[in-house]
């Protein structure tokens, strides 16, 4: 017993020191002393204005002179090869990092001029690897909104194509979820993460390759359900699959941190070589034109 304690105490001390270092790390993203408020009548219009970005301490830019507008009621999709800057681009909206040059506005206000809490309250962010916590399905969904009703949970699960597998579980919404969601599949984890964002009812949805673990049928049903039920929000989707984004109102094609094409699926097939190459590598000509 004493020998076990002598082994555990040094380990605990080192662990406590690491936790303390994290807790007392100075934040690199800070609110201004005087901040602005969002206009409550606005709906979540996101605009990039000549945005360039490089990571702290790096010499090279990963995004160069990016400009576009993502409007409420529309879907803006972002596609490009691995390392083209897609995730970096959308991670600037919730201020995981701040832009190096230019600015991003939400409803006409520079996002650096508002409180981070106010900004993030407008956003439903769904990463590629869905993050679930130990607890129940209900507690995980209510993380999006503690005041959500049972009807809110069921409607969000239905839109996210999660309702069937939830109802097939004996405990339904009281089903226990292990830390990290290790007792559900990758596709189920993504759908629960999407449902949680829907429970929040934000003005801006950011999907960072959040459909990647879904089969084609579920992907298609989910996108159709989002279009039918989420009509007023701004939707920004990062994806690898052309089939996921080809119905978007505008598609932004990134290559090495630069916008090399912007338009609809049909327009890009005609005038953007990189988009056309990606599309032809995934779908037949008949599927592309359907």
Protein Blocks (a to p, Z undefined) as FASTA:
>chain_A
ZZmmmmmmmmmmmmmmmmmmmmmpccfbdcdfbdcdddfkbgoiacdehiacddehiabd
fbehiacdddehiacdddddehilpmmmmmmmnopaccfbhcddeehiafklpcfklmmm
mpccddfbdcddeddfklmmmmmomkbcfklmmmmmmmnopmmmmmmpmnlmmpccdehi
lmbcfklmmmmmmmmmmmnopabdcdehklmmpcfklmmmmmmmmmmmmmmbccddddfb
fklmmmpfbdcddeehiafbdcdfklmmmmmmklmmmmmmmmcfklmmZZ
